[in-house]
Each structure stands twice: as C-alpha cells, then as structure tokens.
Amino acid sequence: MNDYKYIIVPKKYDFLKEKDQYQLNSLTQFLFNKYGFEAYMEGEDYPQDLSMNRCSALTTDLLKDSGLFKTKLTIELKDCNGNTVFTSKIGESREKEYATAYNLALRDAFESVKAQNYKYEPKDKMVSKTTPIASSNKETAAEIEKLKKEIKTLKEEKQTDVVEIKKEVAETKPVVKEQVVPVNDDRINTDEPTVLYAQKIENGYQLVDMTPKVVYKIKKTGQENLFLVEGENAIIYKKGDAWFYEFNTDGGVMQKELNIKF
C-alpha cells in the first residue's frame, strides 16, 4: 500500500441503493484521510499528478457479507489493473439500525488499515497494462524521455507553489483543528470543552453539565470506550486520553472533543 499516493472512493457501493447512503462513502474517505492517505471521492477534481497517472491511486470497494445477527463489511483496494492489493479483516456490528451498524462495522474493518502504518514511498514506474511499451525506435524513445522531463518539471513547480502557499497561510492564520463543528449546536460550539459528568443509567450513562442539565444520553456497545448517542446519529469514543463526539452531516463526518469526568 505504501507504493500508492492516493485513494479513490466511489460515490455509491453496490449493496446500497443510493449514493453515499448512510454517509458510508463520506465516512470511508474521512477514515482513509485520518490514517494518512490522500483520499478523493470519485469524480472530484483530482490533483494534476493523479489525473496524469491513475495508477498512482488505489480504488476502494466495500463488500457486505450476509449474516442474520451481524452486519459484516470488508474493505478491498484494487490497483489500476484491477488487481486486489489489500483486503481488510471483516468488520462487524450487532446493532439493528442500519446507519449505526454500517458505521461501526466500517470502523472495525478500518482497524486493519490502521495497522498498516501507511507511509507513501513512491516507486519509479507504476503503469497500467494498457500503457504502450516503448519501441526500440530511437525517435520514439527520445519523445518519451522528453515527456518524462516535462512531467517532472511540472511536479516540481507544483510542489514549490504548495510550499509557498503553506508558508503564507502559516504566517497569516493560526492553526485550526481538523474538523469544523456547525455553529447551530450550542452544546458543542465552544473553544474549550465544557466539563461533562457521567452518571450511570440503565445500559449506559447520562452526561450532565454544571447546571446540572442532561446534555447526552449514551448507550454501551460491544467495544470498550465506544458509546452510541441516544436519539442521534452519533457516537462518543475515547482516543488516547481524550473523548470525542462524532456525527454525520450532509457535508460529511464532524467531530468535537469533549471533557468527560467518569
């Protein structure tokens, strides 16, 4: 996987009826970016080097296994020639609601991706089987060599522009967090996370603020430190020493850090 710079995510998976149904495709793109890849949704404006060489990308597919009591999903990555490069473990969930079950099963399958510790290491040649092989004709070989030099020059110019842009942004803007939280949610729209206190209830906890006011009710799942938010298409989970509230919107997956005291 380290040979490939990009991931292309389809707009629709075969086992679903609609594009980005249950925000599953958006979540796939989000999680690949989270684990170090550069992921693009199919049909987006691709970077120049990807547009010129589609073989620098792997294409994602999501396979659903049949099961009576479990939702099972497997991530599959194929190269530009249709060869399978990576297959994840089977991610599982026992939740009955489709949106929640697919979300949890996909995250479980992504544990295999996380374990790869991906780091892009470019190779000199990565071409499609349909790419013509250079003939022994000297004139043709010279043209190919000239094209390679032009491509290299374009890449260097683009990298220089990116460095300059990043430098300007760093000088004029403060560093911001990875995710933007919608301003219409007054429970989570604060710079510093409000302290929430966990109180045990049946099958989980209720999280209250200093008022005290119940902000969330969360249900236990089969995984430690992962809770479903009651009445919302959202989860609360622990990463490292921090807790995060994560939910799906039409614009993709959003998250916010929480300060929870158990």
N, C-alpha and C positions, 0 to 999 in steps of 0.2 A: 504493500500500500504506500510505502514511502516514495515509490517511483512516480506517483501521480500527484499533481499540484491541485487539481480541482475535483469537486463532486457535483454532478448534475442530478437534481431531484425532479421526478416527473410531477406534473400538476395533478395527476389522478392515478390511484392504484387500481389494478384490475378487479380486486374483490369488492370495491366500493362503487356506488352509483354516481357520485358527484365529484367534481374537482375539489380537492382539499377538504373532503368531508371529514368532520370531527377535528379539523385543523391538523390532520395527521401528516400531511405533506409539509406544512409550515413547521411543525414540530421536528420532523426529520431534518430539515435544513438547519434549524436552530441548534439541534444537538450535534450535527457534524461541525458546525462552526465552533461550538463550545469545546469540542475536543481537537481543535487545531486545524481543521480543514478549511478550504475556501469553497463554500457550497453555494450553488446558484440554482434557482428554480428554472425548470425547462422553459425556454422562450424568452428569458430575461436578456438584457444587454450584457453579453459576455465580455470579459477582458480581451484585449487585442490578441494576446498570445494563444488564448483558448479558441478564439474564432478562427485563427490560422492553423491550429493543430488540435482537433478534437480528441486526439489520442493522449493528450495531457490530462484528460479527465476520466473518471470512472462514473458510470451511470448506476443510480440506485434503483433497486426493486424491493418491494416488501411482500413477503409471502405469508399467507394465512393458512394455518393448519386447522383442520376440523377437530372439535372437541366438545363434549357435552357440557362440561362444567368449567372449562377454562378457555380463555382467549389466548391463542398462541401466534406469535409473529416472529418471522426470521428476516434479517436484513441480508440482502445479496448485492454485491458490487461486481459489475462487469466492465471490461475494457472496451475500446472502440471496435474490436473484432468480435465481440460477443462472448469472449471467454470469461468465465467466473474467476475473479481474483480473490474474493473474500466472501465467506458465509459466516454469519454470527451464530451464537447459540440461540436456542428458542426462548424468546421472552414470553413470560406467562402472567396472566392475571385471572383471578376468580371473581372479579367484580361483574355484576349483571348489566349495569348501564354501559352501553357501547362506548360513549365518549371517554369515560373513565377507564374502562377496560383496555381500549386501544392505547391510551396514553401511558398507562402503567406497563403494559406488555412491551411497548416500543422502548421505553426507558430501560426495562430489564434487558432487552436484546442489545441495547447500546453499551451495556457493561463489557461486551466483547470488543467493541470498537475502542472504548476507553482503555482496555488492557493492552492495546497495540502500541500505546505511547507514540502515536504518529508524529513524524517529523519529515517534512519534504526533503528528499535528496534526489535532485534531477539527474536523469540519465541523458547521454548524448543523443541517442536515437530511440524514438518511440513512434512508430508509424503504423498506419492501417495496412491490412493485407491488400487493399485495393490501390495503395500508393504505387505508382510505376517505379520499377527498378531502373537505375541509371544504366544506359547502354555504354558500350566501350567507345562510342564515338567521342572524340576529344572535344568537339564543339558543344555537345550536349552536356558533358561533364563540366565544362567551363561555365555554362549558363547556370547550372545547379549550384556551383560554388559561389557564383556572384549573388544568387538569390539568398543563399545562407548568410553571406556577409551583410546583405541589406536587412535581413530579419534580425540579425544580431545587433546592428546599429539601431534599429527601431526599438528593440527591447531596452538597450542601454539608455536611449533618450527618454523612454517612458519611466524607467527606474529613477532617473535624475529628476524628472518632473514630480514624481511621487515624493521623493525625499524633500524637495523644496516646499511642496505643499504641506507636508507634515511639519516641517520646520516653522512655517508661517503660522499654522494652527496652534502649535505648541507655544509660540511666543504671544499669541493674542487671546487664547482661550484656556480656561482651566480644564483639567482632566475631569471627564464626566463618567458616570457609571455606565456599564454595558447596556442596561435596559432602561427604557423610559416608561414611567408609570403614568397612566391617564390622570389628568388633574381633577376629574369629576368624582374620584373616590377619596373622600375626606378621611377615611380610616388609615390610608397608607400614603397620602401625599404630604409627607414631612421629610425634612432633610435628615433629622435624627430619628431613628425608630423609637416609637413610644413603647415603654415597658408594658408588656402584657403578662398577666399572671395566670398560670394554668390551674384550673380547678377540675378535679375528677368528676366525670359524669358517666352514665352508662355507655359503654363501648368507646370511651374516649375522654375528651376534655372540653371545657369551655374556657376561652381566653378572655379575660376581663382587663379593663384599664383601671386607672386610679379613681374613676368616678364613684363606685365601680359600674361599668357598663359592659355587657357581653358584646365583644367585637366579632369573634368567630366561635363556632362550634365545630370541633374536628373529630373525625372518626378514625379509629385504628385500622391499619391494613395488615397484610401478611408480612410487610417489611418493617424492620425497626426504624424509628425516626422518620417515618413517612405517613402522613395523615391526609384524609380526604376532607375538604371543607364542606360542611353541611349546607345544602341549598345553593351551591355554586359549582361551576365547572372549574375547580381549582384544587390545588394541593398545597400542603405545607410540609417541608422536608428540611433535614439538617445536613449541611455540607461543612465539614471541618468543625469549627466551633460556632458557626453561625446558622441561624434559621432563616428560611426563605419562603415567601408566599408567591406562588406561581400560578398563572391562569391564562386561558386562551381568549384572544380577541380576534376580530376580523382582520386586524393588522398583523397577527402572529402571536407568539408567546411572550408574555410580560412577566416580570418578577420584581419583588421588593424584599429587602432584608427586614427581618423582624427581631425584636429583642424580647425573648420569651423566658420567663422565670418559672421553672417547674418546682 
